[in-house]
Amino acid sequence: MSKTAEVFDALCRGGFICSNAVVPSDRTLYQYVEEHEERLRESFSEIGFRLEAGNQFYYFSRENEDAQSKERKIKKALRWLDLLAFFTTYRKDLCRGARVSPHEIAGQLDVNSSLKDQLAALHRGSDSKNYSDQLDALFKELKKEGFVELENETSQMWKILDAWDYMEQMVMAVSIFEDEEEAVS
Amino acid sequence: MTAVSEEAVLEMVDGSAEKLERLAAYGLLVRTPGMVGLDSQLQDFFSEYMEVDETVHVLYIQENLNEIKKLQSYWLKDRQERYLLKIKKHLRGIMRITALNVKTLRGNMEETYTTESNFEMKREKLKEVRTKRDELDGVIRAVEKMLADDLFFRAASDEELLQVVHRLRVMLRESRDNLIEVQHKVIAYLNYIEKRAAVVDKVLRLKMLKDKHYLQEQTNFHWLAQRNEDLPLMKIEPLRSRLSIADLQEDELMHELVLRVRAKLKHWNQVAQNRAGEMPESAFAGEELAEHRINLFALKNSFLKRSGDLFSFVMEYDFKEPMGDVQRIGVFCQLASRFVDELSFSDKMRSVAGLDVAMVYGKGYRE
């Protein structure tokens, strides 16, 4: 049975299909895309979507040339950088496949002032005041973007999906122009 | 050295603190306030004896090796059976220690990689594992070299010795294979850690630049994000589709849905709230002027369908509103000027009520 429509549905709103998704049917979908990658790529290219393969995940790209969307993209990328920095500050070895819970992070807030400041900065302009609300909001945001999924509801354990790699790759692609003075010294 | 609380130990010695003190007096236990630990020598002995040692001891192998060489030279000078027995014992010792060491090394590596969460520590510990591995590999090679080169082992006549040597050789080869795998893994892990460290550095560096507002100036972050065409980064627009009219008419389910929506609308307070007030009387009393417009296009079309000239057509046409001659002449002029392409102008003129009027016909019309 063809799952083309299912794949399209999952990707067309900017989602990811990850190999380490929490829900088994999502993992099956990943395998399906993997097996039919060529055919799907062709079908989607006919309607203007490019099927892009990351490291253990898939997503769509599409040509888009309006100026307004450029601004939005920059805004979103900057937000991602903030999020990534926050989680990296929390734990340096955090990457795809890792599990993390808001409680664990909350425990670190009092001993790591940088983490606390960043959390406050991430929620500038919102009205949630206490830490656990802010962290919950953060995880929900990441879930909406497709980077994490709730693995265990009772222990509030979230799993970092393969798509996390997308954010990291984005950051790694950036080149920093060194100051000449700096380069000399 | 691991120490346990005194209370836990007391249970094991029937609750008598005296026994504990005696043990401490013999130097078997080390007591710190509230805690009891095993003497370090004893601890070493137990960990070695029970093969639970967590450190890799390369020197033990080296010691055995030296011992063998010594015994070997004794034996060559004075062929006493006990030297040979001791050599065999040390060979077995090497076999046991090597196997244990390789196993420990593997365990250490896996454990470091999976449990150590501090990046720096992880890297350092793995590097230590690598050093140990190299050392172990060196000693194993030395033993192998000795077994292969030394005439004593190659030409030994003792059946048992030959057997021990053979077994040792097999074991050493296995160990070397194991060590090669350990090396591969350590390198892979270290590479992975380096990569992770690079990601972490980059993220924190960019974040720092962003906070200092240098990001746009000193990196191509904005440029990259701008030209990124990936959907995850774009604003997500929901797909919109229209209802199929055919379905609306034919599908019974749709029918029901339409009715349901209508019922909901009925109860919709807002509809009532949004109702406009009464129309004021003045709205009806207003004197509006209606402008009559003539559809020139339709007029032209109906002219083209007929024969005769345009002027007579216009003058005789039955307009909805009564029209005077002057108005009709105006309409004639509008028609003639607007549809020049579809009309043919003849050279003939006609005089009507003091006006010279050109005779205009539809194209293709011949008088």
Interface residues (C-beta under 8 A of the other chain):
Chain A: L11 C12 R13 G14 G15 F16 F49 R50 E52 Y59 F60 S61 R62 E63 N64 S69 K70 R72 K73 I74 K76 A77 L78 L81 D82 L84 A85 T88 T89 R91 K92 D93 C95 E145 G146 A163 Y166 E168 M170 V171 M172 A173 V174 S175 I176 F177 D179
Chain B: S117 N118 F119 K122 R196 A197 A198 V199 V200 K202 V203 L204 R205 L206 K207 L209 K210 L215 Q218 T219 N220 F221 H222 L224 A225 Q226 N228 E229 D230 L231 P232 L233 M234 K235 I236 P238 L239
